[in-house]
Amino acid sequence: MSLFNPAPDTKTTPVSAPLAERMRPHSLDEFLGQEHLLGPGKPLRVQIERDDASSMIFWGPPGVGKTTLAKIIAETTRATFIEFSAVLAGIKEIKQVMADAEKAATWGTRTILFIDEIHRFNKAQQDAFLPWVERGSIRLIGATTENPSFEINSALLSRCRVYTLQQLTDAQILTLLERALTDSERGLGTQRLTASEGALELLASYASGDARNALNALEVAAKLTAEAKTGTITKEIATEALQQRVLMYDKQGEEHYNLISALHKSVRNSDPDASLYWLGRMLHAGEDPLYVARRVVRMAVEDIGLAAPEALNLTLSARDMVDFLGSPEGDLALAEAVLYLALAPKSNAVYTAYAAAQADIESTRQEPVPLHLRNAPTRLMKELDYGKGYQYAHDVEGKVADMDCLPESLTGRRYYHPTQEGREKLLAQRLEEIRRIREQKRSRT
């Protein structure tokens, strides 16, 4: 890789290139989204217009324009654009590019080095950039889907401005699809295709804010339409292009809540087959796996609870695997968790106990903490009887003291009522033992 190789013309893209690549914006006026950064007077736009040479990090989900923005900045500022991926490049390649950039700088040529997935570089690789970034030999633009605070060295991060790019809205995605459908120079305009009502909206909804996914799906839909010789992209063709059966899924609408409700209630009813089916439906429809993972963790607490307390750890592990591997590998972890929850003994005792405690908190006077439960780190507090009468449970028989821990107005209140299911049956026996020990001690006084 060298700066002295002829740079490709960023404004001409082969007609054989994917539609998403051909439709890549060439200027800020074409760029859709990120108004919080690129609107008039907004920080990133001002930086570009002033030709500010500061290095920067673009942080945001896939398909929101991180690479495109970097190319637009290079074009606007007439800088040489060098791009490579953190997955493929090592320190040797980094140092070669840095040396070329420094040599070019002596001839008055500015270089923008764009690093995709910069979070994948290790500490040594990231450190290799520092001398050249500090000297201004290069302008580094990194792109990452991960939080830069956790994934990028503080030394490098302190020398870069971080800009957070937001997921595109369905309306913005729809605008991109309509533009691609009618653009005769770079898009599908020469095919003279039309779209039936709702077809492009379906593609936009499925894209989850990712412009690349949406344009890829539109390209497939256009090929299917050409094969069908209808000239119109219908909702049926759009659905086929998404490799889905007829599944109208709006992540913000009723069907979204219907499906998660079906999954939750199937788990609660100990139906593993239905649970797997509804999980598959959600993931197949393009639901965010992390959203599903969060709901599965809730099921472990709400419907299994202390009847099988290991369910919480299992679901948290599934969430971590989804976050670490993504789809489709992480989907299996969700399937494992859902199956376990469906087959586990059920108890909502924790859920109802906490709800009962919350109800008392909201409906009763906020009582002060009893004096015997307060710490007394100062002499004044001791003089005010803080801690007086406290009994250290480890020093008494049975490890249970004859001491009320609720406010006086709530003495005797019972919130947690364990069931006879699974591990909770043992907890119920332990709770009875604790109450029996306490009653015996009170009967002696």
C-alpha positions as CSV (number, residue, x, y, z in Angstrom):
1,M,0.0,0.0,0.0
2,S,1.5,3.3,-1.0
3,L,0.4,6.9,-1.4
4,F,2.1,7.0,-4.7
5,N,-0.2,4.6,-6.4
6,P,-2.8,6.3,-8.5
7,A,-5.8,7.2,-6.4
8,P,-9.1,6.0,-7.6
9,D,-11.6,8.5,-8.9
10,T,-14.2,8.7,-6.0
11,K,-16.8,10.2,-8.3
12,T,-16.9,7.4,-10.9
13,T,-18.1,4.0,-9.7
14,P,-18.3,1.0,-12.1
15,V,-21.8,0.1,-13.2
16,S,-21.0,-3.4,-12.0
17,A,-20.5,-2.2,-8.4
18,P,-23.3,-2.9,-5.9
19,L,-26.1,-0.4,-5.8
20,A,-25.1,0.7,-2.3
21,E,-21.7,1.7,-3.5
22,R,-23.0,3.4,-6.6
23,M,-25.4,5.5,-4.6
24,R,-22.8,6.6,-2.1
25,P,-23.2,10.4,-1.7
26,H,-20.4,12.6,-3.1
27,S,-21.1,15.8,-1.2
28,L,-22.7,17.0,2.0
29,D,-25.7,18.2,0.0
30,E,-26.4,14.6,-1.1
31,F,-25.8,13.2,2.4
32,L,-28.9,12.2,4.4
33,G,-29.1,12.1,8.2
34,Q,-26.9,13.3,11.0
35,E,-28.4,16.8,11.0
36,H,-27.2,17.2,14.6
37,L,-23.6,17.2,13.2
38,L,-24.0,18.4,9.6
39,G,-26.8,21.0,9.8
40,P,-25.9,24.6,9.3
41,G,-23.6,25.8,12.1
42,K,-23.3,22.2,13.6
43,P,-19.9,21.1,14.8
44,L,-18.8,18.6,12.1
45,R,-20.0,20.8,9.2
46,V,-18.1,23.8,10.6
47,Q,-15.0,21.7,10.9
48,I,-15.3,20.5,7.3
49,E,-16.1,24.0,6.0
50,R,-13.1,25.5,7.9
51,D,-10.8,22.7,6.6
52,D,-9.9,21.9,10.2
53,A,-7.2,19.3,10.0
54,S,-8.0,17.7,13.4
55,S,-8.2,13.9,13.5
56,M,-11.6,12.4,14.4
57,I,-13.5,9.3,15.3
58,F,-16.9,8.5,13.9
59,W,-18.9,6.3,16.3
60,G,-22.2,4.8,15.2
61,P,-24.1,1.7,14.0
62,P,-23.5,0.1,10.6
63,G,-24.8,1.8,7.5
64,V,-25.1,5.4,8.7
65,G,-22.4,6.9,6.6
66,K,-19.1,6.8,8.5
67,T,-17.0,5.8,5.5
68,T,-19.0,8.1,3.2
69,L,-18.4,11.1,5.4
70,A,-14.7,10.4,5.5
71,K,-14.6,10.3,1.7
72,I,-16.6,13.5,1.4
73,I,-14.2,15.2,3.8
74,A,-11.2,14.1,1.7
75,E,-12.9,15.3,-1.5
76,T,-13.9,18.6,0.1
77,T,-10.5,19.3,1.5
78,R,-8.6,17.9,-1.6
79,A,-6.7,15.4,0.5
80,T,-5.4,12.0,-0.6
81,F,-7.7,9.4,0.8
82,I,-6.1,6.1,2.1
83,E,-8.4,3.5,3.4
84,F,-7.7,0.2,5.1
85,S,-9.4,-2.1,7.5
86,A,-8.2,-2.8,11.1
87,V,-9.0,-6.4,10.4
88,L,-6.3,-6.8,7.7
89,A,-3.6,-4.2,8.6
90,G,-0.7,-4.7,10.9
91,I,2.0,-2.5,12.4
92,K,4.2,-3.0,9.3
93,E,1.5,-1.7,7.0
94,I,0.7,1.2,9.3
95,K,4.3,2.4,9.5
96,Q,4.7,2.2,5.7
97,V,1.6,4.3,5.1
98,M,2.7,6.8,7.8
99,A,6.2,7.1,6.2
100,D,4.6,7.7,2.7
101,A,2.2,10.3,4.2
102,E,5.1,12.2,5.8
103,K,7.0,12.2,2.6
104,A,4.0,13.4,0.7
105,A,3.4,16.2,3.3
106,T,6.8,17.7,2.4
107,W,5.5,18.1,-1.1
108,G,2.4,19.8,0.1
109,T,0.1,16.8,-0.2
110,R,-2.3,16.2,2.6
111,T,-3.4,12.7,3.6
112,I,-6.5,11.4,5.2
113,L,-6.0,8.0,6.6
114,F,-9.4,6.3,7.2
115,I,-9.4,3.2,9.5
116,D,-12.5,1.2,9.4
117,E,-13.3,-0.8,12.6
118,I,-10.5,1.0,14.4
119,H,-11.6,-0.6,17.6
120,R,-10.2,-3.9,16.3
121,F,-6.6,-2.5,16.5
122,N,-4.7,-3.6,19.6
123,K,-2.9,-1.1,21.9
124,A,0.4,-1.5,20.0
125,Q,-1.2,-0.8,16.7
126,Q,-3.1,2.2,18.0
127,D,0.1,3.6,19.5
128,A,1.8,3.3,16.2
129,F,-0.3,6.2,14.9
130,L,0.5,8.6,17.7
131,P,3.8,10.2,16.4
132,W,2.3,11.0,13.0
133,V,-1.0,12.2,14.4
134,E,0.8,14.6,16.8
135,R,3.1,15.9,14.0
136,G,0.2,16.5,11.7
137,S,1.7,14.2,9.0
138,I,-1.7,12.6,8.6
139,R,-5.3,13.3,9.4
140,L,-6.7,10.2,11.0
141,I,-10.4,9.4,10.7
142,G,-11.5,6.2,12.5
143,A,-14.8,4.5,12.3
144,T,-16.2,2.3,15.0
145,T,-19.4,0.7,16.1
146,E,-18.1,0.3,19.6
147,N,-17.8,2.9,22.4
148,P,-14.5,4.7,21.8
149,S,-14.1,5.2,25.6
150,F,-13.6,1.5,26.0
151,E,-12.0,0.4,22.8
152,I,-9.5,3.2,21.8
153,N,-6.4,4.1,23.8
154,S,-6.8,7.3,25.8
155,A,-3.6,8.8,24.3
156,L,-5.0,8.4,20.8
157,L,-8.6,9.3,21.8
158,S,-7.4,12.6,23.4
159,R,-6.0,13.7,20.1
160,C,-9.2,13.0,18.2
161,R,-12.7,14.6,18.2
162,V,-15.4,12.0,18.6
163,Y,-18.6,12.4,16.7
164,T,-21.6,10.2,17.4
165,L,-23.6,9.2,14.3
166,Q,-27.2,8.2,14.8
167,Q,-29.2,5.4,13.2
168,L,-31.1,6.6,10.2
169,T,-34.9,6.9,10.5
170,D,-37.2,4.9,8.3
171,A,-38.2,8.2,6.6
172,Q,-34.6,8.9,5.7
173,I,-34.1,5.3,4.4
174,L,-37.2,5.6,2.3
175,T,-35.9,8.8,0.7
176,L,-32.7,6.9,-0.2
177,L,-34.6,4.1,-1.7
178,E,-36.8,6.5,-3.8
179,R,-33.7,8.3,-4.9
180,A,-32.0,5.0,-6.0
181,L,-35.1,3.9,-7.8
182,T,-35.3,7.0,-10.0
183,D,-31.6,7.9,-10.4
184,S,-30.6,7.1,-14.0
185,E,-26.9,7.8,-13.7
186,R,-26.0,5.8,-10.6
187,G,-29.2,4.0,-9.5
188,L,-32.0,2.0,-11.1
189,G,-33.6,4.8,-13.1
190,T,-32.8,3.3,-16.5
191,Q,-34.9,0.2,-15.6
192,R,-38.0,2.4,-15.3
193,L,-39.3,0.5,-12.3
194,T,-42.1,1.6,-10.0
195,A,-43.0,0.5,-6.5
196,S,-46.4,-0.4,-5.2
197,E,-47.7,1.2,-2.1
198,G,-45.9,-0.1,1.0
199,A,-43.2,-2.0,-0.8
200,L,-40.4,0.5,-0.2
201,E,-41.7,1.2,3.2
202,L,-41.3,-2.5,4.0
203,L,-37.7,-2.5,2.8
204,A,-37.0,0.7,4.9
205,S,-38.5,-0.9,8.0
206,Y,-36.5,-4.1,7.6
207,A,-33.2,-2.1,7.2
208,S,-33.1,-1.1,10.9
209,G,-31.6,2.3,10.0
210,D,-28.8,0.7,7.9
211,A,-28.7,2.4,4.4
212,R,-26.5,-0.3,3.0
213,N,-28.9,-3.1,4.0
214,A,-31.8,-1.2,2.5
215,L,-30.1,-0.6,-0.8
216,N,-28.9,-4.2,-1.0
217,A,-32.5,-5.3,-0.5
218,L,-33.8,-2.9,-3.2
219,E,-31.2,-4.2,-5.6
220,V,-32.4,-7.8,-5.0
221,A,-36.0,-6.7,-5.4
222,A,-35.2,-5.0,-8.7
223,K,-33.7,-8.2,-10.0
224,L,-36.7,-10.2,-8.9
225,T,-39.0,-7.7,-10.6
226,A,-37.0,-8.0,-13.8
227,E,-37.4,-11.7,-13.7
228,A,-41.1,-11.5,-13.2
229,K,-41.3,-8.9,-16.0
230,T,-43.9,-6.8,-14.1
231,G,-42.0,-3.5,-13.9
232,T,-43.4,-3.0,-10.4
233,I,-41.8,-3.8,-7.1
234,T,-44.7,-5.2,-5.1
235,K,-44.8,-5.9,-1.4
236,E,-44.7,-9.6,-2.2
237,I,-41.5,-9.1,-4.2
238,A,-40.1,-6.9,-1.4
239,T,-40.8,-9.6,1.1
240,E,-39.2,-12.2,-1.1
241,A,-36.1,-10.0,-1.5
242,L,-35.8,-9.9,2.3
243,Q,-35.9,-13.7,2.3
244,Q,-38.9,-13.6,4.5
245,R,-42.3,-15.2,4.3
246,V,-45.2,-12.8,4.5
247,L,-44.3,-11.3,7.8
248,M,-45.3,-7.7,8.3
249,Y,-43.2,-6.6,11.2
250,D,-43.0,-3.0,12.4
251,K,-40.5,-2.7,15.2
252,Q,-42.3,0.3,16.6
253,G,-45.9,-1.0,16.0
254,E,-48.4,-3.5,17.3
255,E,-46.8,-6.6,15.8
256,H,-43.5,-5.9,17.6
257,Y,-45.4,-6.0,21.0
258,N,-47.5,-9.0,19.9
259,L,-44.5,-11.1,19.1
260,I,-42.6,-10.4,22.3
261,S,-45.8,-11.0,24.3
262,A,-46.2,-14.3,22.6
263,L,-42.6,-15.3,23.4
264,H,-42.9,-14.2,27.0
265,K,-46.2,-16.0,27.6
266,S,-45.0,-19.2,25.9
267,V,-42.0,-19.3,28.3
268,R,-44.3,-18.6,31.3
269,N,-46.5,-21.5,30.2
270,S,-43.6,-23.9,30.0
271,D,-44.0,-24.4,26.2
272,P,-40.6,-24.9,24.7
273,D,-41.7,-25.4,21.2
274,A,-43.9,-22.3,21.0
275,S,-41.1,-20.3,22.8
276,L,-38.6,-21.3,20.1
277,Y,-41.1,-20.5,17.3
278,W,-41.8,-17.0,18.6
279,L,-38.1,-16.3,19.2
280,G,-37.4,-17.4,15.6
281,R,-40.1,-15.2,14.3
282,M,-38.7,-12.1,16.0
283,L,-35.1,-12.7,14.9
284,H,-36.2,-13.7,11.4
285,A,-38.1,-10.4,11.1
286,G,-35.0,-8.4,11.9
287,E,-35.6,-7.6,15.5
288,D,-32.5,-6.4,17.4
289,P,-31.2,-9.5,19.2
290,L,-30.0,-7.4,22.1
291,Y,-33.6,-6.2,22.7
292,V,-34.7,-9.9,22.8
293,A,-31.9,-10.7,25.1
294,R,-32.9,-8.0,27.5
295,R,-36.5,-9.3,27.6
296,V,-35.3,-12.8,28.1
297,V,-33.3,-11.7,31.1
298,R,-36.4,-10.1,32.5
299,M,-38.3,-13.4,32.1
300,A,-35.7,-15.1,34.2
301,V,-36.4,-12.8,37.1
302,E,-40.1,-12.3,36.7
303,D,-41.3,-15.9,35.9
304,I,-38.5,-18.2,37.2
305,G,-37.0,-16.2,40.0
306,L,-35.6,-18.2,43.0
307,A,-37.2,-21.4,41.8
308,A,-34.1,-21.7,39.5
309,P,-31.8,-18.8,40.3
310,E,-29.2,-20.0,37.9
311,A,-31.6,-18.9,35.1
312,L,-30.5,-15.3,35.6
313,N,-26.8,-16.2,35.1
314,L,-27.7,-18.2,32.0
315,T,-29.7,-15.4,30.4
316,L,-27.0,-12.8,31.2
317,S,-24.4,-15.1,29.6
318,A,-26.7,-15.4,26.5
319,R,-26.9,-11.6,26.4
320,D,-23.1,-11.3,26.5
321,M,-22.7,-13.9,23.7
322,V,-25.2,-12.0,21.5
323,D,-23.2,-8.8,22.2
324,F,-19.9,-10.5,21.5
325,L,-20.7,-12.6,18.5
326,G,-23.8,-11.0,17.0
327,S,-26.1,-12.9,14.6
328,P,-26.4,-15.6,13.6
329,E,-24.0,-17.3,16.2
330,G,-25.5,-15.4,19.1
331,D,-29.0,-16.5,18.2
332,L,-28.2,-20.0,19.4
333,A,-27.4,-18.7,22.8
334,L,-30.8,-17.0,22.9
335,A,-32.4,-20.3,21.8
336,E,-30.6,-22.1,24.6
337,A,-31.7,-19.6,27.2
338,V,-35.3,-19.5,26.0
339,L,-35.5,-23.3,26.1
340,Y,-34.1,-23.4,29.6
341,L,-36.6,-20.8,30.9
342,A,-39.5,-22.7,29.3
343,L,-38.5,-25.9,31.0
344,A,-37.4,-24.4,34.4
345,P,-39.7,-24.5,37.4
346,K,-41.8,-21.3,37.6
347,S,-42.2,-18.7,40.4
348,N,-43.2,-15.1,40.4
349,A,-42.7,-14.8,44.1
350,V,-39.8,-12.3,43.7
351,Y,-41.8,-10.2,41.3
352,T,-44.9,-10.1,43.5
353,A,-42.8,-9.5,46.7
354,Y,-41.1,-6.5,45.2
355,A,-44.4,-5.1,43.8
356,A,-45.9,-5.4,47.3
357,A,-43.0,-3.6,48.9
358,Q,-43.2,-0.9,46.3
359,A,-46.9,-0.5,47.0
360,D,-46.2,0.1,50.7
361,I,-43.4,2.5,49.9
362,E,-45.8,4.6,47.7
363,S,-48.9,4.4,50.1
364,T,-47.4,4.7,53.5
365,R,-45.5,7.4,55.4
366,Q,-41.7,7.4,54.8
367,E,-40.7,6.2,58.2
368,P,-37.2,7.0,59.6
369,V,-34.7,4.1,59.8
370,P,-35.0,2.6,63.3
371,L,-32.3,3.7,65.6
372,H,-30.9,0.3,66.2
373,L,-30.2,-0.2,62.5
374,R,-28.2,3.1,62.1
375,N,-24.5,3.3,62.2
376,A,-22.9,5.5,64.9
377,P,-19.5,6.6,63.6
378,T,-19.4,9.8,65.8
379,R,-19.8,10.4,69.5
380,L,-22.9,12.6,68.9
381,M,-24.6,9.8,67.1
382,K,-23.9,7.4,69.9
383,E,-25.3,9.9,72.4
384,L,-28.4,10.1,70.2
385,D,-28.8,6.2,70.6
386,Y,-27.8,5.4,67.0
387,G,-27.1,1.7,66.9
388,K,-28.4,1.1,70.4
389,G,-30.0,-2.3,70.8
390,Y,-28.5,-3.7,67.5
391,Q,-27.7,-7.4,67.7
392,Y,-24.9,-8.8,65.5
393,A,-26.6,-11.9,64.0
394,H,-23.3,-13.9,63.7
395,D,-23.0,-13.7,67.5
396,V,-26.4,-15.1,68.4
397,E,-27.8,-18.6,68.4
398,G,-29.1,-19.7,65.0
399,K,-27.6,-16.6,63.4
400,V,-31.1,-14.9,63.8
401,A,-31.5,-12.0,66.2
402,D,-34.8,-11.1,67.9
403,M,-34.9,-7.7,66.2
404,D,-37.4,-6.0,63.9
405,C,-35.8,-4.4,60.8
406,L,-38.9,-2.8,59.3
407,P,-40.2,0.6,60.4
408,E,-42.5,0.3,63.4
409,S,-45.7,1.0,61.3
410,L,-44.8,-2.0,59.1
411,T,-43.8,-4.4,61.7
412,G,-44.9,-7.9,60.8
413,R,-45.4,-7.2,57.1
414,R,-44.6,-10.1,54.8
415,Y,-43.8,-9.5,51.2
416,Y,-42.0,-12.6,50.0
417,H,-44.1,-15.8,49.9
418,P,-42.0,-18.5,48.3
419,T,-43.7,-21.2,46.3
420,Q,-43.1,-25.0,46.4
421,E,-41.4,-25.0,43.0
422,G,-37.8,-25.9,42.3
423,R,-35.2,-24.4,44.5
424,E,-37.7,-22.1,46.1
425,K,-39.2,-25.1,48.0
426,L,-35.9,-25.2,50.0
427,L,-36.1,-21.4,50.5
428,A,-39.6,-21.7,51.8
429,Q,-38.3,-24.3,54.4
430,R,-35.5,-22.0,55.3
431,L,-37.9,-19.0,55.8
432,E,-40.1,-21.1,58.1
433,E,-37.0,-22.1,60.1
434,I,-35.9,-18.4,60.5
435,R,-39.4,-17.5,61.6
436,R,-39.5,-20.4,64.1
437,I,-36.1,-19.4,65.6
438,R,-37.3,-15.8,66.0
439,E,-40.6,-16.8,67.6
440,Q,-38.7,-19.1,70.1
441,K,-36.4,-16.2,71.1
442,R,-39.3,-13.9,71.6
443,S,-41.2,-16.4,73.7
444,R,-38.3,-16.5,76.1
445,T,-38.4,-12.8,76.8
